Every structure is written in C-alpha cells, then in structure tokens.
Amino acid sequence: MASALPLLLPKYHQVYLVLREQLAEGRYAGGVPAEMRLMEQFGVARVTVRKALERLATEGLIARAPGRGTVALQPRPPTSTAADRGGSTPGQGREGTRAQLSGLLENIVTMGLRTAVKVVSCEIVSATDAVAQQLAIEVGAPVQKAVRVRSTREGPLSHITTHVPAALARGFGRRELARKPILVLLEESGVRIGRATQSISARLADATVAPLLGVNVGSALLAVNRLIRDDQDRPVQWLQGLYRPDRYQYEMQLSRVGEVDAKLWLSTGLSAPFH
C-alpha cells in the first residue's frame, strides 16, 4: 500500500516533482506508467495525476498521444565539470584530490562496516543511456546493478543503487554485497581505486524508496551521486544514494589558503556521521 503524501505541497506538485526526478534519471525510457498505475503508486485521484502530467508535458519532458500512451522525451545531457573531465579545482592539484579521496573512502568503508545491509536486488542488466555515459561504456553493455538498504539500530539509513561493469563484478554478487562494502570487494577483485567525483543534492522519496526507508512518499532525502575511477582514471562504479536527513549528515572541515586578497576555503577533512 502506498504511503500517503505529506501535506507540505499540493499533491499534484509532489507527484510532478517525483516524476520529474525519475524522468531525469531515464527511468521511463520504455514509457511512463498509465494514469491508473500512477494513481495507485501515489495514492491520489486521477485529476491529481493528470495535472502533474500536464505540467511535465508543458515543460517538454513527456509527450502524450492517443493510442501511444505517455512517452518520455530525451533529457538534455548534464554539463560536464572540470572534475568530471579529470581536471582539478582552483588551488587543488591531483595530489590534493587523492588526499581528499583517501578520507572520503575511509569514511565510506567505515560506514559500511558499522551498519547492517539488506541486498534488495543484484542482477546483470543492460546499461541505460545514463549508466553508459557515467561508466564510459556502450549503451546496452552488461553491468551489475545492485540495490541495497543500510540501517543502524534506529532503523533504515540509506537506499543505495550501484552500477559496476560486469567484467569487474565477476568476483562478487548478492552474498558478498551483504557482507562487505562494495569498495572493498572491488579492491579484492584487483581494482586499484584512484579518485572519485561526488555531488550532493536533495530528492523526494518515491513510492519504491519510501517504504524501504520508512518515510512518506514525497519526503525530502539527501541525494548523493558518486563516480569512482581506478588509478588509470577509468570509471569503475557509479553510485546513487538516498539518505534520511534525520539519520545522516555530511561534514567537511575547511581551512583558508592563498594570498590575503584571494583566500579560498578548501576541505581538509571529511566525515559522514550517522545515528
């Protein structure tokens, strides 16, 4: 049974926001679910679903045609950043990047060892456009897609989806993912981790994620997108994580460097406390 939408925004707007995020991820490449399916998923009336779909159509994100249903239109590819292209940020060379990565990965592995994990699914699938772009592989190439939920004693903490090229994931599957952090498994498979790029934003819980994290559909979550590369700068893992903000926080220690008239704040340490 779908969780009720919180009464913070009009219901149609919450449905619109969740669908917009799913469209941006390329989730509905095969077609947007029918109105009846969306009504069941969000627990709302038909008029609410139609109003949300109309807004998406107005923004050019979907097209609705009699007999064809509702189809997703090709999203605009994301703009690459200097970090995505392997460049460095101002005042931070490659060695600085690796130093930051060391702290980041240590915290990630530590969290993996201090939390319980449930493997929701683990299978070999064909890479979608979005996955292929991130991992620099051909569309349709085999990748291991794993979905896990991490929990502390207080309850569910995060919903993690990872994609790894199938050739690199031959040495581990559902059983191993339930026992060890995926970065440890990659290194045990011979991968030498080099660097990572990460972005943190906000997302709304959809009808799939909400019950797994114990929140309402439409609740705000912290969204983490992380691309891990090996020491040859080849992408080896793309992670999409959704975290409950009441149980997870991301902290950075900053210090000022540079000349007096052009000082910059740079991170000197990373931590990811959870409770």
N, C-alpha and C positions, 0 to 999 in steps of 0.2 A: 504493500500500500504506500503510495507516495506521501512524502511529508508535506505538511501544509506550508504555504509560502508565508514568510513573516510579513507583518503589516507595516513595513517601512516605506515601501514604494507601491504605486499602483500595480496590481497583479500583472497586467499586460506588459508593463515596463520590465518587471522582473523576468518574465518569460522571454521577452525580447533580448534582454542583456545576456541571459544564459545561452540562448540560441546563437546570438552574435559571436560569443566566445567559441562555441562549438564549431561554427562555420569557419572562423579564423583558423582553427586547428585542422580544417579539412576533414572533419568527422563525417560530413554528409555528402561526400563525393558521389555516392550512389543514389542520392535523392533524400530530400528532407522527409521525415515521417509524416503520415497523413494527419489531418486535424484530430481525428478521434484518438489516435495514438498519443498525440501531444496533450490532449485533454486528460487522458489517463495518467500520463507521465507527471504532469504538473498539478493535477487535481483541480483544474479550473474549467470554466464554461467555454463553449465554442466561441462566443463573442470575444472572449479574452484572447484566445489563441489567434483568431482572425486579425485582431487589432495588432498583435505582435508581429504576425507575418506581413501585414500591410506595411508596417514601418520598415521591416527588413527589405521588402520589395522596393519601397521608395528610396532606400539608400543604395539600391543596386546590388544587394548581397544575395538575393534569390530572385527567381523568375517563376511565375505561376501561370500555367497554361492548361486549359481544359483537355482532359484525356492524358496529359503528361504528368500531372501532379506538380509538386514543387521541387525545383532543382536549384542547387547551389551554383552561384556564378564564381568564376575563378577569382580568388582573392589576390590583391596586389602583393607581390613578394616583399618581405621585410627588407628594409635598408640595412646593408651591412655596416658594421662599425670597424674602427681600426683594430679593435681586439679580435673581432671575428676573422679579419684578414691576416691575423698574425702580427699586427703592429703593436706598438706599445703606447701607453697613455702618457701624457706630459709628465716629465720628471721621473719616469719609471722605465728602466731598461728591462731586457729579457731576464737578467739575473734577479731583478726585483720582482718580476712576475712569478718566477719559480719560488722565491722565498714566500710570497703571499700564498701560493698554491699549497706549499707544504703545510701551513697552518690550517688552511681550508680543508684539505683532505684528511688531516689528522682528526679534525672535529667531526667530519662526516663519518669516518670509520668508528670513532669513539661512540657517536650516537647509535650507529648500527649495532655495536656490541652491548649497549646499555638499554636497548629497547627490544620488545618482543615483536616478531614479524609474522604476518599471515600472508602467504602467497595466494592471491586471488586467482591468478591465471599465469601461465607461462607457455608460450607456443611460438612456433616459427611461422611468420606471416610475410606477405609481400610488402615491401617498402612503399608507403604512400609518397606523394609528391613532397610533402613537408618533411617526412623522415629522410627521404633520399637527399634532399637539399642539405639537411643538417649533417648527415653522415658522409656526404660526398660520394654517394653510390648511385647506381642506376635505379630508376623507378621500377618497382617490381622485384628488385633483388631480395633474397631471403634475409630476414633479420629476426632476432629473438625479441619478442615483446613480452615483458613481464610486468605484472601489476601486483603491487604489494601494499599492505596496510601495516604501519608501525604503530605500536601502542606502548604506553607507560602504565604504571599501576593505576593512574587516574582514568585511563581509557584511551581511545584512538587518538593518535597524534598526527599522522600524515598518510596521504594516499600518493604512492609513487609509481609512475609509469616509466620504464626504461626501454630503450631500443639499442640493441647491440648487433653489429654484423654477425650473421650466423656462423661464419668461419671462426670468429673469436669466442663464440659462446658454446662451442662443441664440448668443452670440458665441464660444463655445469648446467643444471636445469632446476626444476622446482625444488627438489630435495636440498640441493646445495644453497639455493637462494633463501631457503628457510633457516639456514644455519649461519651463513656468513654474509657480510656486506659485499655488494657486487664489485666494488673496487678491489677488495681482497681477492675475490675469485678471478678477476681479470689479471691481476698480477701473478696469481698462481698458474694461470694459463700461459704465462710468458709475456704478457703485455707490460711494457715499461711506461708508466704514466708520465706525461710531460707537463702539460698545462691544462687549464680549464678556463672557460668564459662562463659567466653566470649573470642572470638578470633576475630581479625580484620585483614583483608587482602584486596586484590584487585580482582575485577571481571570485565568481559566485558559484556556490555549490550547486551542481545539477542533480537530477533525480538518481543518477548512478552513484555519485560520490557521497551525497548527503547521508544515506543510511549507513554507509561504511565508516564515516567519521562521526556519526551520532549527532548531526546538526540538521537544521531545516533546509529544504531546497531554497536557494536564493541567499543563504548566509554567506557573509564575506569570509574569504580564505586568503592566506598568503600563497602566492604562486611563485615557484622557483623553476627557472629553466636553466639547465646546466649542460654544457657540451664539454666532454672530456677528450683530450687528444693524447697520443702517445709521444715518446721522445723524438719521433720523426715528424711530428705535427699532423699526424693522420687522425681523424675523428674515430673514436672507439666506443663512445657511449653518449646517447642523448637522453637526458633525464627531464621529466616534467613532474614536479612535486607540488602537492596541495597540502597546506598545513593549517591546523586550527590555531588561530592567533591567540587564543586563551591558554594554549599549552606549549607554544613555541615562540621564541623570539630570536632575532639575529642581531648580534652586537659586533661593532667594529671599534678598535682603538685607533685614534688618529693623532698624528703629530705634524707640526708645521715645518716645512723645509723651504729653502730658496732664499733669495735676497729679501731685504726688508720690504721693498716696494712691490714684490711679486711672490709672496709666500703662498704655498699650496698646502692643502690638507691631504696627507697621504695616509693610508692604513698601515699600521704597524703590527696589528694582531687581529685575529678573528676568533669568534666563538659563537656557538649556536646553542644557548641554554634551552632546556625544555623541562617541563614539570608536569 
